[in-house]
């Protein structure tokens, strides 16, 4: 993955897209990176996704998990009707409740905000979009998981001022170390 190309007069802002696709091998890389930083004493806030599966490996839903508190937000619990019709089962009320975790991280001026959510709601201008833009405006480093299919939209929305990273721990570590040197 290439970093975004900046004009000479553009400053790179401290945010990055962790770009993933269906072929991405380590979908838990963001959680691993976050855990490593927190263990090293870095103040990290934000939301990570956790897929819930039953004993047979069937997906039962998705929770957003507040990195700082461990609070869980059950944003997706598909029903049989959702699965049969292949319709979205996102609970937008629960998603709205999860914004508090991001607002708190911004208020606390954490060292890094991680967000594993640039889905359909955010792509359509809703969801966690306001909090994403607030973190960027506050100049708080942000690492956000972005699906490869939405990369062009993310680049447009972010003005191309951040960087795009491969979705792996080493890429995240290199980016973080570079930020610490700047």
C-alpha positions in Angstrom: 0.0 0.0 0.0 1.4 3.4 -0.9 1.2 6.4 1.3 -0.9 9.2 0.0 1.0 11.5 -2.3 1.1 15.1 -0.9 1.7 18.3 -2.7 4.9 20.1 -1.5 2.8 22.7 0.4 0.6 20.1 2.1 1.4 18.9 5.5 0.7 15.3 6.4 -1.8 15.1 9.2 -1.5 12.4 11.9 -4.2 10.0 10.6 -4.0 6.9 8.6 -6.4 4.4 6.9 -5.7 0.8 7.8 -6.9 -0.6 4.4 -8.4 -4.1 4.4 -10.2 -6.4 2.0 -11.8 -9.8 2.2 -8.3 -11.3 1.5 -6.7 -9.5 4.5 -5.1 -12.2 6.5 -4.9 -10.6 9.9 -8.2 -8.9 10.6 -7.2 -8.6 14.3 -4.1 -6.6 13.6 -5.7 -3.4 14.8 -6.7 -5.0 18.1 -3.2 -6.5 18.5 -1.5 -3.1 17.8 -3.8 -1.4 20.2 -3.1 -3.9 23.0 0.6 -3.6 22.4 0.5 0.2 22.7 -1.6 0.1 25.8 0.8 -2.4 27.4 3.6 0.1 26.6 1.7 2.8 28.5 0.3 4.7 25.4 -3.1 6.2 26.1 -5.3 4.8 23.4 -9.0 5.4 23.0 -11.6 4.4 20.4 -13.6 1.5 19.3 -12.7 -1.9 17.9 -15.1 -4.5 16.4 -15.5 -8.0 17.8 -17.2 -10.5 15.7 -19.3 -12.9 17.8 -19.6 -16.5 16.7 -21.4 -19.5 18.1 -19.8 -22.9 18.9 -20.1 -23.9 15.3 -18.3 -20.9 13.9 -21.5 -19.2 12.7 -21.5 -15.4 12.9 -24.0 -14.2 15.6 -23.3 -10.5 15.5 -20.8 -7.7 16.0 -20.0 -5.6 19.0 -18.1 -2.4 19.1 -15.8 -2.4 22.2 -14.6 0.8 23.9 -10.8 0.4 24.0 -10.5 2.4 27.3 -13.4 0.9 29.3 -14.2 -2.4 27.7 -17.8 -1.3 27.4 -19.6 -3.2 24.6 -22.0 -1.9 22.1 -24.0 -4.7 20.3 -24.3 -2.9 16.9 -25.3 -5.9 14.8 -27.5 -8.8 15.7 -28.8 -10.3 12.5 -32.2 -11.9 12.6 -33.3 -14.8 10.4 -35.2 -12.2 8.3 -32.1 -10.1 7.8 -30.1 -13.2 6.8 -32.8 -14.4 4.4 -33.2 -11.0 2.7 -29.4 -10.2 3.0 -30.5 -6.8 4.5 -28.5 -4.8 7.0 -29.0 -5.6 10.6 -27.1 -2.6 12.0 -28.7 -1.1 15.1 -28.2 2.6 14.5 -29.4 3.5 18.0 -26.7 1.4 19.5 -24.2 2.9 17.0 -25.3 6.3 18.2 -24.7 5.3 21.8 -21.1 4.2 20.9 -20.2 7.8 19.9 -19.7 8.6 23.5 -16.6 6.5 23.6 -15.0 8.5 20.8 -16.2 11.9 22.2 -14.6 10.9 25.6 -11.3 9.9 23.9 -11.3 13.3 22.1 -12.0 15.2 25.3 -9.3 13.2 27.2 -6.8 14.1 24.4 -5.6 10.5 24.2 -2.3 9.7 22.4 -4.1 7.8 19.7 -7.7 7.0 18.6 -8.3 3.7 16.9 -11.5 3.1 15.1 -12.5 -0.2 13.4 -15.6 1.4 11.7 -15.8 3.1 8.3 -18.8 1.1 7.2 -21.9 2.0 5.2 -23.2 4.5 7.8 -20.0 6.5 7.8 -19.6 6.2 4.0 -23.1 7.8 3.7 -22.1 10.7 6.0 -23.6 9.4 9.2 -22.6 6.9 11.9 -19.4 8.0 13.6 -18.5 10.5 10.9 -18.7 13.6 13.1 -16.4 12.0 15.7 -13.9 11.0 13.0 -13.8 14.5 11.7 -13.6 15.9 15.3 -10.5 13.8 16.1 -8.8 14.9 12.9 -9.7 18.6 13.6 -8.3 18.2 17.1 -5.1 16.8 15.6 -5.3 13.7 17.6 -3.6 10.8 15.8 -6.2 8.5 14.3 -5.9 5.0 12.9 -9.1 4.0 11.1 -9.9 0.7 9.4 -11.2 1.4 5.9 -12.4 -1.3 3.5 -10.5 -1.2 0.2 -13.9 -0.8 -1.6 -14.3 2.6 0.2 -10.7 3.8 0.0 -11.5 6.3 -2.8 -14.4 7.8 -0.8 -12.2 7.9 2.4 -9.4 9.7 0.5 -11.9 12.2 -0.9 -13.4 12.8 2.6 -10.1 13.2 4.3 -8.7 15.4 1.6 -5.9 12.9 0.9 -4.0 14.4 3.8 -3.5 11.2 5.8 -1.7 8.0 4.7 -2.9 4.6 3.7 -1.4 1.6 5.4 -1.4 -2.2 4.8 -3.6 -3.8 7.4 -0.9 -5.4 9.5 0.8 -4.7 12.8 4.2 -3.9 11.3 2.7 -1.2 9.1 0.9 0.3 12.1 4.0 0.2 14.2 6.1 1.9 11.5 3.5 4.6 11.1 3.3 5.2 14.9 7.1 5.3 15.2 7.2 7.9 12.4 4.6 10.0 14.2 6.7 9.9 17.4 9.7 11.2 15.5 7.9 14.1 13.8 
